[in-house]
Amino acid sequence: MEIAMIDNFEKFNGGKTGLVEQEILRQIDLGNFRRNSLLPSERELAKQLGVSYMTVRRAIGKLVDDSFLTRVQGKGTYVRGDVPLHRMQQTLGIVVPAWETPEHADLMMILTAIAGENGVLPKFHLCRSWEDRTVVDAYESCDYLLLVPPAPLADLPEEMLVRFRAGTTPVVVLGLDATPYGLDSVTGDACTEAGIRELRRLGHCRIGLMTQVEERGGKLLRQTETFYRNWRLRMLERFSAKEVDRMEIRIPVKAYELPHQAFYDYLYVNGKDLPFTALMLPLAVAWGVISAAADSGLAVPQKLSILSIGDRQEARFYRPRLSLVRVSYRRHAELAFEALRRRMQEPGLPPRCFTVEPELVPGETVSPLLPPDNL
């Protein structure tokens, strides 16, 4: 890591030593020198900062006296792990899957804004799986941790789960209910119920679901397992298990590929022979599905109503205007900070799942079914 060379010493009444102290504390605040991490050697710091070795040594000695740093004989100087939070910039580790999507970009922008409003410095970490060392690094180097799961929570290694539950660093999971695993979480699970209720109000009872799936170790994994489970429970109220199975369209998508093409290909070929009158799907794939309907001559919403679930800043610019159950990312972020504050104030509280209330946004992709499907 490069550190900017210090100049204009004469303008700082603390002199060179004071400026070196200030720069080291700044790097700690930024998270570049993490708690319990080894600092560069004093000679290396002197070279990077453009000052003498003795200036750095005096500055480090002062920070040791002030309980920011500690010297370990034969090893070097470390940032102390027990520096009180009020004495340095607090950092928020945010772990997101390594594959970039518009949803992740939106969420990262919003979390950055909310973190700033709360006086916390966000540090983003991209990971590919729970085994990725990045997750542990984020946990160990930050004061708080938000997780957007890169894989099902059931795949969380037990060692990592035990560490998260220990409470040393408060952890909140975004997007999945993590309370069965002993962790706080924020979800938009109520969106499924809201979407089905709205479609039934408009006369639709045969409501299909498009889900992204992946086969791993002989098991079928859905990207939105809770979404699927809630939908299935509601469909079983009126239809047999066999009929409900037919109303779920499972779209295999290879790892690290955007799903739009796979969703497009399926609907383009099979769109005129669907066992439902309305379809629910993640907003992330809406473009692919609506494009396939247009290209195949499947009229939306006259022949098929499409209700999207999710949030995206530019969704209001889509044409046709999407009928949408919106689960606000900003509200996700606000509730995540509420969960973190709760955990800091009372560490022994049982885990809680905070729910983002959905908002129905009218559009042009859903219409009443005439005559209504009364099954």
C-alpha positions as CSV (number, residue, x, y, z in Angstrom):
1,M,0.0,0.0,0.0
2,E,1.3,3.4,-0.9
3,I,1.0,6.3,1.5
4,A,1.2,9.9,0.3
5,M,4.4,11.7,1.2
6,I,3.9,14.4,3.9
7,D,4.8,18.0,3.0
8,N,4.2,21.5,4.4
9,F,5.4,20.4,7.9
10,E,5.9,24.0,8.9
11,K,2.1,24.6,8.7
12,F,1.4,22.0,11.3
13,N,2.1,23.0,14.9
14,G,2.7,19.4,15.8
15,G,5.8,19.3,13.6
16,K,6.8,16.3,11.6
17,T,6.2,13.8,14.4
18,G,2.6,15.0,14.8
19,L,1.9,14.8,11.0
20,V,3.2,11.2,11.0
21,E,0.9,10.3,13.9
22,Q,-2.0,12.0,12.1
23,E,-1.3,10.0,8.9
24,I,-1.0,6.6,10.7
25,L,-4.3,7.3,12.4
26,R,-5.9,8.3,9.1
27,Q,-4.8,5.0,7.6
28,I,-6.3,3.2,10.6
29,D,-9.5,5.2,10.1
30,L,-9.7,4.2,6.5
31,G,-9.3,0.5,7.4
32,N,-5.9,0.3,5.5
33,F,-4.2,-0.5,8.8
34,R,-6.7,-2.9,10.4
35,R,-7.1,-3.8,14.0
36,N,-4.6,-6.5,15.1
37,S,-2.7,-6.0,11.8
38,L,1.1,-5.6,11.6
39,L,2.2,-2.1,10.4
40,P,5.0,-1.7,7.8
41,S,8.4,-1.5,9.4
42,E,9.4,1.9,10.7
43,R,12.1,2.3,8.0
44,E,9.5,1.4,5.3
45,L,7.1,4.0,6.7
46,A,9.8,6.6,6.8
47,K,10.6,6.0,3.1
48,Q,6.9,6.1,2.1
49,L,6.2,9.3,4.1
50,G,9.5,11.0,3.1
51,V,10.6,11.6,6.7
52,S,13.4,10.3,8.8
53,Y,13.4,7.0,10.6
54,M,13.6,8.7,14.0
55,T,10.6,10.9,13.2
56,V,8.5,7.7,12.5
57,R,9.9,6.0,15.6
58,R,8.9,9.0,17.8
59,A,5.4,9.1,16.2
60,I,4.9,5.4,16.8
61,G,6.1,5.7,20.3
62,K,3.5,8.4,21.0
63,L,0.7,6.2,19.5
64,V,1.9,3.3,21.6
65,D,1.6,5.5,24.7
66,D,-1.9,6.6,23.6
67,S,-2.9,2.9,23.3
68,F,-3.5,2.9,19.5
69,L,-0.5,0.7,18.7
70,T,1.5,-2.0,20.5
71,R,5.1,-3.2,20.0
72,V,5.8,-6.9,20.1
73,Q,9.4,-7.8,20.6
74,G,10.9,-9.5,17.6
75,K,7.8,-9.1,15.4
76,G,7.0,-5.4,15.0
77,T,4.3,-2.9,15.7
78,Y,0.6,-3.8,15.6
79,V,-2.7,-1.9,15.6
80,R,-4.3,-2.7,18.9
81,G,-7.5,-4.8,18.7
82,D,-9.0,-3.2,21.7
83,V,-9.0,0.4,20.6
84,P,-12.4,1.8,21.7
85,L,-14.8,2.5,18.8
86,H,-15.2,6.2,19.8
87,R,-11.4,6.8,19.4
88,M,-11.3,5.9,15.7
89,Q,-13.4,5.8,12.5
90,Q,-15.9,2.9,12.6
91,T,-15.9,0.7,9.5
92,L,-18.7,-1.3,8.0
93,G,-17.7,-4.4,6.0
94,I,-20.1,-5.1,3.2
95,V,-19.8,-8.5,1.5
96,V,-21.5,-8.9,-1.9
97,P,-21.2,-11.7,-4.5
98,A,-18.3,-11.3,-6.9
99,W,-20.5,-11.1,-10.0
100,E,-21.7,-7.6,-10.8
101,T,-25.4,-7.0,-11.3
102,P,-27.4,-3.8,-11.5
103,E,-29.1,-4.8,-8.2
104,H,-25.7,-5.1,-6.4
105,A,-24.6,-1.8,-7.9
106,D,-27.7,-0.1,-6.6
107,L,-27.4,-1.7,-3.2
108,M,-23.8,-0.7,-2.9
109,M,-24.6,3.0,-3.8
110,I,-27.4,3.1,-1.2
111,L,-25.4,1.4,1.5
112,T,-22.6,3.9,0.9
113,A,-25.1,6.8,1.4
114,I,-26.6,5.3,4.5
115,A,-23.2,4.5,6.0
116,G,-22.2,8.1,5.5
117,E,-25.4,9.4,7.2
118,N,-24.5,7.2,10.2
119,G,-20.8,8.3,10.3
120,V,-19.5,4.8,9.3
121,L,-16.9,4.1,6.6
122,P,-18.1,1.4,4.2
123,K,-15.5,-1.2,3.0
124,F,-16.8,-3.5,0.2
125,H,-15.6,-7.1,-0.2
126,L,-16.4,-9.2,-3.2
127,C,-16.6,-13.0,-2.7
128,R,-17.4,-16.1,-4.8
129,S,-18.4,-18.5,-2.1
130,W,-18.5,-19.0,1.7
131,E,-15.1,-20.6,1.4
132,D,-13.7,-17.3,0.1
133,R,-11.2,-15.9,2.6
134,T,-12.7,-12.5,1.8
135,V,-15.6,-13.1,4.1
136,V,-13.4,-13.8,7.1
137,D,-11.1,-10.9,6.3
138,A,-14.2,-8.6,6.3
139,Y,-15.4,-10.0,9.6
140,E,-12.0,-9.6,11.3
141,S,-11.1,-6.1,9.9
142,C,-14.4,-4.2,10.4
143,D,-16.5,-3.0,13.3
144,Y,-19.8,-4.2,11.7
145,L,-20.6,-6.7,8.9
146,L,-23.4,-6.8,6.3
147,L,-23.7,-10.0,4.2
148,V,-25.4,-10.4,0.8
149,P,-25.1,-14.2,0.6
150,P,-23.1,-15.5,-2.3
151,A,-24.6,-19.0,-1.7
152,P,-27.4,-20.6,0.3
153,L,-27.1,-20.1,4.1
154,A,-27.3,-23.9,4.5
155,D,-23.8,-24.0,2.9
156,L,-22.3,-21.8,5.6
157,P,-19.3,-23.6,7.1
158,E,-20.0,-24.4,10.8
159,E,-16.7,-22.7,11.9
160,M,-17.7,-19.5,10.2
161,L,-21.2,-19.6,11.6
162,V,-19.8,-20.1,15.2
163,R,-17.6,-17.1,14.7
164,F,-20.5,-14.9,13.4
165,R,-22.7,-16.0,16.4
166,A,-19.9,-15.0,18.9
167,G,-21.0,-11.4,18.6
168,T,-17.5,-9.9,18.5
169,T,-18.5,-8.2,15.3
170,P,-22.2,-7.6,14.8
171,V,-23.4,-9.4,11.6
172,V,-26.6,-8.8,9.6
173,V,-27.6,-10.8,6.6
174,L,-29.5,-9.0,3.7
175,G,-32.1,-10.8,1.6
176,L,-32.5,-14.1,3.4
177,D,-34.0,-14.9,6.8
178,A,-31.0,-15.9,8.9
179,T,-32.7,-16.3,12.2
180,P,-32.7,-20.1,12.0
181,Y,-28.9,-19.8,11.9
182,G,-28.7,-17.5,14.9
183,L,-28.1,-14.3,12.9
184,D,-30.0,-11.0,12.4
185,S,-31.3,-10.3,8.9
186,V,-33.4,-8.0,6.7
187,T,-35.7,-9.5,4.1
188,G,-38.4,-8.5,1.6
189,D,-40.3,-11.8,2.0
190,A,-43.7,-10.1,2.3
191,C,-43.4,-9.2,-1.4
192,T,-44.6,-12.7,-2.5
193,E,-47.8,-12.4,-0.5
194,A,-48.4,-8.9,-1.7
195,G,-48.0,-9.9,-5.4
196,I,-50.3,-13.0,-5.1
197,R,-52.9,-10.9,-3.3
198,E,-52.9,-8.3,-6.1
199,L,-53.1,-10.8,-8.9
200,R,-56.0,-12.6,-7.2
201,R,-57.7,-9.3,-6.8
202,L,-57.5,-8.9,-10.6
203,G,-59.0,-12.4,-11.1
204,H,-55.8,-14.4,-11.6
205,C,-55.6,-17.7,-9.6
206,R,-53.2,-19.7,-11.9
207,I,-50.1,-17.7,-11.1
208,G,-46.8,-19.0,-12.4
209,L,-43.3,-18.5,-11.0
210,M,-40.0,-18.3,-12.9
211,T,-37.0,-19.2,-10.8
212,Q,-33.3,-19.4,-11.5
213,V,-31.9,-22.8,-10.4
214,E,-28.6,-24.5,-10.2
215,E,-27.7,-28.1,-9.7
216,R,-25.0,-28.7,-7.2
217,G,-24.0,-32.0,-5.7
218,G,-27.1,-33.6,-7.0
219,K,-29.3,-31.0,-5.3
220,L,-31.5,-28.4,-6.9
221,L,-30.8,-24.9,-5.5
222,R,-33.1,-22.0,-6.2
223,Q,-31.6,-18.5,-6.1
224,T,-34.8,-17.2,-4.3
225,E,-35.7,-20.2,-2.1
226,T,-37.9,-18.2,0.4
227,F,-39.7,-16.5,-2.5
228,Y,-40.5,-19.9,-4.0
229,R,-41.5,-21.5,-0.7
230,N,-44.0,-18.7,0.0
231,W,-45.5,-18.9,-3.5
232,R,-45.9,-22.6,-3.3
233,L,-47.7,-22.5,0.0
234,R,-50.3,-20.1,-1.5
235,M,-50.7,-22.0,-4.7
236,L,-51.3,-25.3,-2.8
237,E,-54.4,-23.6,-1.3
238,R,-56.2,-24.1,-4.6
239,F,-54.3,-26.5,-6.7
240,S,-52.8,-30.0,-6.3
241,A,-49.0,-30.4,-5.8
242,K,-48.7,-31.8,-9.4
243,E,-50.4,-28.7,-10.8
244,V,-48.3,-26.4,-8.7
245,D,-45.1,-28.1,-9.9
246,R,-46.2,-27.4,-13.5
247,M,-46.7,-23.7,-12.8
248,E,-43.1,-23.3,-11.7
249,I,-40.7,-22.6,-14.5
250,R,-37.2,-23.6,-13.5
251,I,-34.4,-21.9,-15.5
252,P,-30.9,-23.4,-15.2
253,V,-28.3,-20.6,-15.3
254,K,-24.6,-21.3,-15.3
255,A,-22.5,-19.8,-12.6
256,Y,-21.3,-16.3,-13.2
257,E,-23.7,-15.8,-16.2
258,L,-26.5,-13.2,-16.3
259,P,-29.8,-15.0,-16.5
260,H,-31.6,-12.8,-19.1
261,Q,-30.7,-15.0,-22.0
262,A,-31.8,-18.2,-20.4
263,F,-35.1,-16.7,-19.4
264,Y,-35.6,-15.2,-22.8
265,D,-34.8,-18.5,-24.6
266,Y,-37.4,-20.5,-22.6
267,L,-40.3,-18.0,-22.9
268,Y,-39.5,-17.4,-26.6
269,V,-40.0,-21.1,-27.3
270,N,-42.7,-22.0,-24.8
271,G,-44.6,-18.7,-24.2
272,K,-47.8,-19.8,-26.1
273,D,-48.3,-22.9,-24.1
274,L,-48.2,-21.8,-20.4
275,P,-50.4,-23.4,-17.6
276,F,-51.1,-20.0,-16.0
277,T,-52.5,-16.6,-16.8
278,A,-50.1,-14.5,-14.7
279,L,-46.4,-14.8,-14.0
280,M,-44.3,-13.6,-11.1
281,L,-40.6,-13.1,-11.6
282,P,-37.6,-11.2,-10.2
283,L,-37.2,-7.7,-11.6
284,A,-33.6,-8.6,-12.5
285,V,-34.8,-10.8,-15.4
286,A,-37.8,-8.8,-16.5
287,W,-36.1,-7.4,-19.6
288,G,-35.3,-10.9,-20.9
289,V,-38.9,-12.2,-20.3
290,I,-40.7,-9.2,-21.7
291,S,-38.4,-9.1,-24.7
292,A,-39.1,-12.8,-25.4
293,A,-42.9,-12.2,-25.2
294,A,-42.7,-9.3,-27.6
295,D,-40.5,-11.2,-30.1
296,S,-42.6,-14.4,-30.0
297,G,-45.9,-12.5,-30.4
298,L,-47.2,-13.2,-26.9
299,A,-49.2,-10.1,-26.0
300,V,-48.5,-8.7,-22.5
301,P,-50.7,-8.2,-20.6
302,Q,-53.6,-9.3,-22.8
303,K,-52.4,-13.0,-23.0
304,L,-50.1,-13.0,-20.0
305,S,-49.8,-10.7,-17.1
306,I,-46.3,-10.2,-15.7
307,L,-45.7,-8.9,-12.2
308,S,-42.0,-8.2,-11.3
309,I,-40.6,-8.3,-7.8
310,G,-37.7,-6.2,-6.6
311,D,-36.1,-2.8,-6.7
312,R,-33.9,-0.9,-9.2
313,Q,-33.3,2.8,-9.5
314,E,-33.9,2.9,-13.2
315,A,-37.0,0.7,-13.2
316,R,-39.3,3.7,-13.8
317,F,-37.7,4.2,-17.2
318,Y,-38.5,0.7,-18.5
319,R,-41.0,0.5,-21.4
320,P,-43.6,-0.9,-21.1
321,R,-43.9,0.4,-17.6
322,L,-43.5,-2.6,-15.3
323,S,-46.2,-3.6,-12.9
324,L,-44.0,-4.0,-9.8
325,V,-44.0,-5.1,-6.2
326,R,-41.2,-2.9,-5.0
327,V,-39.1,-3.8,-1.9
328,S,-37.0,-0.8,-1.3
329,Y,-33.2,-1.2,-1.1
330,R,-33.0,2.0,0.9
331,R,-35.4,0.6,3.4
332,H,-33.2,-2.6,3.5
333,A,-30.2,-0.5,4.3
334,E,-32.0,1.6,7.0
335,L,-33.3,-1.6,8.7
336,A,-29.8,-3.1,8.5
337,F,-28.4,-0.2,10.5
338,E,-31.3,-0.5,13.0
339,A,-30.4,-4.2,13.4
340,L,-26.7,-3.3,14.0
341,R,-27.6,-0.7,16.6
342,R,-29.9,-3.1,18.4
343,R,-27.1,-5.8,18.5
344,M,-24.5,-3.3,19.8
345,Q,-26.8,-2.0,22.5
346,E,-28.0,-5.5,23.7
347,P,-25.7,-8.2,22.4
348,G,-27.6,-11.0,24.2
349,L,-30.9,-10.4,22.4
350,P,-32.3,-13.3,20.3
351,P,-31.8,-12.9,16.5
352,R,-34.5,-11.0,14.6
353,C,-35.6,-10.8,11.0
354,F,-36.6,-7.2,10.0
355,T,-39.0,-7.1,7.1
356,V,-39.2,-4.5,4.4
357,E,-42.9,-3.8,3.6
358,P,-43.6,-4.1,-0.1
359,E,-45.1,-1.3,-2.2
360,L,-47.3,-2.0,-5.2
361,V,-46.3,0.1,-8.2
362,P,-48.9,0.1,-11.0
363,G,-47.7,-0.4,-14.6
364,E,-48.6,-1.8,-18.0
365,T,-47.7,-5.4,-17.7
366,V,-50.6,-6.6,-15.6
367,S,-54.4,-6.4,-16.4
368,P,-57.6,-7.9,-15.0
369,L,-58.5,-11.4,-16.2
370,L,-61.8,-11.5,-18.0
371,P,-63.6,-13.6,-17.2
372,P,-61.9,-14.1,-13.8
373,D,-60.3,-17.5,-13.0
374,N,-62.5,-18.7,-10.1
375,L,-60.7,-22.0,-9.5
